[in-house]
Amino acid sequence: MNRYRIETRRSLALAGLLLVLTLHGLSASPVRAQATEFPNNFTPPQVVPSGCFIFAPSFVAPPAAVAFDATVSVEDARGAAVDVRVRAWRVGCHEPGRSAILVNFALPVLPDSVLLAPAVQLAPTGGSVALDASLALFSDRGPATGIDPAPGRLQGPANEPTSADGLTFVVQGDETIDAVTYNGAVDLLVDFAEDRLGDGRRLRIPLAAYDPQSDARQWPFPPLHGRYSGQWVSPDLPRTGLQLQIGEIAPNRNFLFAIWFTYRDGAPYWVVGNTDLGIFQSEVTFDLLELSGGGFITEPGGFDDDEVSVRRVGTMTLRPRHCNEIVVELDFGEAGLGAQALVLERLIRIAGYDCDQTR
């Protein structure tokens, strides 16, 4: 997604950190094995909605108030003791009952400090079983989230100072962790490497259950972006619905194309509309157009501008609530067809660019 790339490039210059991190547990997961067998299956399940974040949290400074903040001493790759500040907290998602656990590691400002990447697990509070988890630069778990040919290290480059803000990761649950467990009270267990924290103990970070009132979202309202593409329907209007396509063009242009399929005078009828979008735009209103004239698919010609009539018949306003729900306001007053406000539910998910894979 183009805005994520822009944000990451900008933040990389500020952070001054080089990530070459192994994402623990990906290669052994049954979902990855299935994806190998079925290469066109691009929608593995996960516990954090892909649409939870508006921009990648990887190089953004942690908030002032976090659930956990401590400095621990670990050994770097040279065997030298290094103090690392560890912070952890939750970010709320717009999807009901969903959040993301974030953990930040701030390396010391040393010219050649290199640490082994930490392994992480999640343990339900009061439980005895620790479940494998992984670290990702973004909420997706695919190859674009930070797998590197030289894995296993966090490094402060020799020619750039390491940012005091550190580097933030999304904690993703393995397939053994469901969304209910992930969003409940858990302990995040962090191991930089065996015995790195003293006689084999792990850093245990307690995290309270997700609370929408206290765990702030990254953005107040969910903006429209490409992950909202798909088909949307209302349970009260069978055999009709909205086809929504949101395109993203580098470097910073988003555009929307919408088709509403319905009926008029007993015959199928459809209207269309399109508009450009701001990158963080969470509401948009655009004209709805009626097209008439022209010829059938198998007829020669019949598609030229002088053969197809275009007439404005109303407007549509879109306002997403979360990945699986959009508020739509239709106004056909100027065409004498009235107005309607609807809450649409997602019907079609886009494999490979899914918005909420927790369902």
matplotlib code that plots the C-alpha trace (Angstrom):
import matplotlib.pyplot as plt

x = [0.0, 1.7, 1.1, 2.6, 5.8, 5.9, 5.5, 8.1, 10.7, 10.2, 10.4, 13.4, 15.5, 14.3, 14.7, 18.2, 17.6, 18.3, 16.0, 17.1, 14.7, 13.5, 9.7, 9.6, 7.2, 6.2, 7.8, 6.4, 2.8, 0.1, -1.3, 2.0, 2.1, -1.4, -0.3, 2.5, 0.2, -2.3, -0.3, -3.3, -4.5, -3.4, -5.6, -4.2, -6.1, -4.7, -5.6, -5.0, -7.1, -4.9, -7.0, -6.3, -3.5, -3.6, 0.2, 2.8, 3.6, 7.1, 9.0, 6.6, 7.5, 5.5, 2.9, 3.8, 1.7, 2.3, 1.3, 5.0, 8.2, 11.5, 15.2, 16.8, 20.5, 21.2, 24.3, 24.9, 26.5, 30.0, 29.1, 29.0, 26.3, 23.8, 20.8, 17.6, 14.5, 11.4, 7.9, 4.6, 1.0, -2.3, -3.7, -7.5, -8.8, -12.1, -13.2, -15.3, -13.4, -10.1, -6.8, -3.1, -0.3, 2.7, 6.2, 9.1, 12.8, 15.1, 18.7, 21.5, 23.3, 26.3, 28.2, 28.1, 25.6, 24.0, 21.4, 19.9, 16.2, 13.9, 11.5, 8.1, 5.2, 1.8, 0.4, -3.2, -3.0, -3.3, -2.6, 0.3, 0.6, 2.7, 1.6, 4.0, 3.8, 5.8, 6.9, 5.9, 6.6, 3.0, -0.3, 0.0, 2.0, 3.2, 6.7, 6.5, 6.5, 10.3, 11.8, 15.4, 18.1, 20.3, 17.9, 18.1, 19.6, 18.6, 21.4, 22.4, 24.2, 27.8, 27.1, 23.8, 22.8, 20.2, 16.9, 15.9, 12.4, 13.5, 11.6, 8.0, 6.6, 3.1, 2.9, 1.0, -0.5, 0.4, -2.5, -2.8, -3.9, -7.5, -8.8, -10.6, -7.4, -5.3, -7.6, -8.0, -5.5, -2.2, 1.5, 3.9, 7.0, 10.2, 13.5, 16.4, 18.2, 18.8, 20.1, 20.4, 18.2, 20.0, 19.7, 17.1, 14.4, 12.1, 11.0, 7.3, 5.1, 1.6, -1.1, -4.6, -7.6, -8.4, -10.5, -11.9, -12.2, -8.5, -6.7, -6.7, -7.0, -4.3, -6.8, -10.1, -12.2, -11.3, -10.2, -11.3, -8.5, -7.9, -8.8, -12.5, -12.8, -15.3, -19.0, -21.3, -24.9, -27.8, -29.8, -33.0, -32.3, -31.8, -30.5, -29.0, -25.8, -22.7, -19.6, -16.8, -13.3, -10.7, -7.5, -4.2, -1.7, 1.8, 2.9, -0.2, -3.4, -6.4, -9.5, -12.9, -15.3, -18.7, -21.5, -24.9, -27.0, -30.8, -34.1, -36.4, -39.8, -39.4, -36.1, -32.5, -31.0, -27.6, -25.8, -22.1, -19.9, -16.2, -14.0, -10.5, -9.8, -7.5, -5.1, -6.7, -10.2, -12.8, -16.0, -16.7, -19.7, -19.8, -22.3, -24.3, -24.7, -27.2, -25.9, -28.2, -28.1, -25.2, -25.3, -25.1, -21.7, -21.9, -23.0, -20.4, -19.9, -22.5, -20.1, -18.9, -19.5, -22.1, -24.1, -24.0, -25.9, -24.8, -27.2, -26.7, -29.5, -28.2, -25.3, -23.8, -22.0, -19.7, -18.6, -16.8, -17.3, -14.8, -13.5, -16.8, -19.4, -20.0, -22.7, -24.2, -26.4, -28.2, -30.0, -32.0, -34.2, -33.3, -34.5, -37.7, -36.5, -36.2, -33.4, -32.2, -29.6, -28.2, -25.7, -23.9, -22.1, -19.1, -20.0, -16.7, -13.2, -10.2, -7.7, -4.2, -5.4, -7.9, -9.1, -10.1, -8.7, -9.8, -13.3]
y = [0.0, 3.2, 5.3, 2.7, 2.7, 6.5, 6.5, 3.8, 5.5, 8.7, 7.0, 4.9, 8.1, 9.2, 5.9, 5.0, 1.3, -1.6, -4.6, -8.1, -10.1, -13.7, -13.9, -16.9, -19.7, -18.8, -21.6, -24.4, -23.2, -25.4, -22.4, -21.8, -25.4, -25.1, -22.0, -23.9, -26.6, -24.0, -21.1, -18.9, -19.0, -15.6, -15.2, -17.0, -16.5, -14.2, -12.5, -8.9, -7.4, -6.3, -3.1, -2.2, 0.2, 3.2, 3.5, 1.0, 1.4, 0.0, 3.3, 5.4, 6.5, 4.7, 6.7, 8.4, 6.0, 2.3, -0.9, -1.9, 0.0, -1.5, -1.7, -5.1, -6.0, -8.5, -9.8, -8.6, -10.7, -9.8, -11.0, -7.5, -6.4, -4.0, -2.3, -2.4, -0.5, -2.6, -1.1, -2.9, -1.8, -2.4, -0.4, -0.7, -1.7, -0.4, -4.0, -4.9, -6.8, -6.6, -5.0, -5.3, -5.9, -3.7, -4.1, -1.7, -2.3, 0.7, -0.2, 1.8, 4.4, 2.4, 2.3, -1.5, -2.9, -6.1, -8.1, -11.5, -11.0, -11.9, -14.8, -14.2, -16.2, -15.4, -17.0, -16.4, -14.9, -17.6, -20.3, -22.7, -23.0, -20.5, -20.3, -19.4, -15.9, -13.9, -10.3, -8.4, -4.9, -4.6, -6.5, -8.9, -12.1, -12.4, -12.1, -8.3, -8.0, -8.2, -11.6, -11.0, -13.2, -12.4, -13.1, -13.1, -9.7, -6.2, -3.8, -0.2, 0.8, 2.1, 5.1, 6.2, 6.9, 4.6, 6.4, 6.7, 5.8, 2.3, -0.1, -1.2, -4.6, -6.1, -9.3, -11.8, -14.9, -18.3, -20.5, -21.9, -18.5, -17.4, -13.8, -14.3, -15.4, -12.7, -9.9, -11.2, -10.8, -12.3, -12.3, -11.5, -13.6, -12.3, -14.1, -12.5, -15.8, -18.7, -17.5, -13.9, -12.7, -14.7, -18.4, -19.0, -16.8, -14.9, -11.3, -11.5, -8.6, -8.6, -7.1, -6.4, -7.5, -5.2, -2.3, 0.0, 2.9, 2.9, 1.3, 4.1, 3.4, 4.6, 6.8, 8.2, 7.0, 4.3, 5.9, 4.4, 2.5, -0.5, -3.1, -1.9, -3.1, -5.8, -6.4, -5.0, -5.9, -5.1, -8.0, -6.0, -5.7, -9.1, -9.5, -6.0, -4.4, -2.3, -3.1, -1.0, -0.7, 1.6, 1.9, 3.1, 4.7, 5.8, 8.0, 9.3, 9.0, 6.9, 6.8, 5.1, 3.5, 2.3, 0.5, 0.0, -2.8, -2.5, -2.5, 0.1, -0.4, -4.1, -4.3, -4.4, -1.0, 0.3, 3.5, 4.4, 6.9, 7.7, 10.2, 10.8, 10.2, 11.8, 9.3, 9.5, 10.4, 8.6, 10.0, 10.7, 12.0, 11.7, 11.9, 8.9, 8.6, 6.8, 5.5, 4.7, 4.0, 2.1, -1.4, -5.0, -6.7, -8.7, -5.7, -3.8, -0.3, 1.2, 2.4, 5.7, 8.9, 10.1, 6.9, 6.6, 9.2, 10.1, 11.7, 12.6, 11.1, 11.6, 11.3, 8.6, 9.1, 6.4, 6.2, 3.0, 1.8, -1.0, -3.6, -5.4, -2.6, 0.6, 3.3, 4.4, 7.4, 7.5, 10.7, 10.4, 13.4, 15.3, 12.3, 11.9, 8.6, 9.5, 8.9, 6.0, 5.4, 1.8, -0.1, -2.5, -5.7, -7.1, -10.0, -10.5, -10.5, -9.8, -12.7, -11.3, -7.9, -8.8, -6.3, -8.5, -12.1, -12.7, -13.8]
z = [0.0, -1.1, 1.9, 4.2, 2.0, 2.2, 6.0, 6.4, 4.3, 6.2, 9.6, 8.7, 8.3, 11.8, 13.5, 12.2, 12.9, 10.6, 11.0, 10.0, 12.1, 11.9, 12.4, 14.8, 14.0, 10.4, 8.6, 10.9, 10.9, 9.4, 7.5, 5.8, 4.8, 3.3, 1.5, -0.1, -1.2, -2.5, -3.7, -4.6, -1.0, 0.3, 3.3, 6.3, 9.5, 12.2, 15.4, 14.4, 11.6, 8.7, 8.6, 12.2, 11.4, 9.1, 8.9, 10.0, 13.7, 13.3, 13.4, 15.4, 18.9, 21.7, 23.5, 26.8, 28.8, 28.2, 30.1, 30.6, 30.6, 31.9, 31.0, 30.9, 30.5, 27.7, 25.9, 22.4, 19.7, 21.0, 24.5, 25.9, 28.3, 26.7, 28.3, 26.3, 27.1, 26.5, 26.3, 25.6, 25.2, 23.3, 20.4, 19.8, 16.4, 15.0, 14.6, 17.7, 20.4, 18.5, 19.4, 18.6, 21.1, 20.4, 21.9, 21.4, 21.8, 22.2, 21.6, 23.1, 20.9, 20.1, 16.8, 16.4, 18.8, 17.5, 19.5, 18.8, 17.9, 20.7, 20.6, 22.0, 23.5, 24.9, 28.1, 29.3, 32.7, 35.4, 32.8, 32.6, 28.9, 26.8, 23.2, 20.4, 18.9, 16.4, 15.7, 12.6, 11.3, 10.3, 11.1, 8.1, 8.6, 5.0, 3.6, 3.4, 7.2, 7.7, 6.7, 5.7, 4.2, 7.1, 10.0, 13.7, 14.6, 15.7, 14.7, 15.3, 12.0, 12.4, 10.3, 11.9, 15.5, 16.9, 17.6, 21.3, 20.1, 19.2, 17.0, 17.4, 16.5, 16.3, 18.3, 16.2, 17.6, 16.1, 14.9, 18.4, 19.7, 19.0, 19.0, 22.4, 24.1, 22.4, 23.5, 27.0, 29.9, 28.8, 29.7, 26.9, 27.4, 25.8, 25.3, 23.5, 23.5, 25.9, 29.3, 28.0, 30.9, 33.6, 34.4, 31.6, 32.9, 30.6, 30.7, 31.6, 30.6, 32.0, 29.8, 30.8, 28.6, 25.8, 26.9, 24.1, 26.7, 27.6, 24.7, 22.1, 18.4, 16.1, 14.1, 15.4, 12.4, 9.9, 6.6, 3.3, 1.6, -0.7, 1.9, 1.8, -1.8, -2.3, -2.3, 0.3, 1.0, 3.3, 4.9, 4.2, 0.5, -1.1, -4.6, -4.6, -3.2, -3.7, -5.6, -4.2, -5.7, -4.1, -6.0, -4.7, -7.1, -6.1, -4.6, -2.8, -4.8, -3.9, -6.0, -5.5, -8.1, -6.9, -8.7, -7.0, -8.4, -7.8, -9.7, -11.2, -12.7, -12.5, -14.4, -13.3, -12.8, -11.7, -11.0, -10.8, -9.2, -8.8, -7.0, -5.7, -2.0, 0.5, 2.1, 5.6, 4.4, 6.5, 4.8, 1.1, -0.9, -4.7, -7.6, -8.7, -12.5, -14.7, -18.0, -20.9, -24.6, -26.1, -27.6, -26.4, -25.8, -29.1, -31.2, -33.1, -31.9, -29.6, -26.9, -28.1, -26.1, -28.5, -28.1, -24.3, -22.2, -18.7, -16.2, -12.6, -10.5, -6.9, -4.4, -2.2, 1.1, 2.5, 6.0, 7.2, 10.8, 10.5, 8.1, 7.9, 8.1, 6.2, 6.6, 3.2, 2.7, -0.7, -1.9, -5.1, -4.4, -7.6, -9.6, -7.5, -6.1, -2.4, 0.1, 2.2, 4.9, 5.2, 7.2, 4.8, 5.7, 3.8, 1.5, -0.4, 1.0, -1.2, -0.8, -0.3, 0.6, 3.3, 5.8, 8.7, 8.8, 12.4, 11.4]

ax = plt.figure().add_subplot(projection="3d")
ax.plot(x, y, z, "-o")
ax.set_aspect("equal")
plt.show()
